[in-house]
């Protein structure tokens, strides 16, 4: 059974940091491109960060470049999103995604709220 379980969300003050984690199971983790998406109230889901399979190359939305870092731990089947210098506009539900040519899996999401 495929599972993507996000954790680490919560309330954080502007300028603070948060680390999201996504634990994957039920599929060959190292063969999947892993991504973080987010969806704010009233807005469409948007891609935040992506990390490739081989080599671990990364790409980020312009709005988070220099502040967020995506990483993956092959041994633990886990992908992380380190969020630094967060802003109010980072408030959203964050989703983990695993994708390959023939499959596309989503987690249930974790809420991140940036507020003082």
Secondary structure, 3 states (H helix, E strand, C coil): CCEEEEECCEEECCCCCEEEEEEEECCCHHHCEEEEEEECCCCCCEEEEEECCCCCCEEECCCCCCCEEEEEECCCCEEEEEECCCCHHHCEEEEEEEEECCEEEECCCEEEEECC
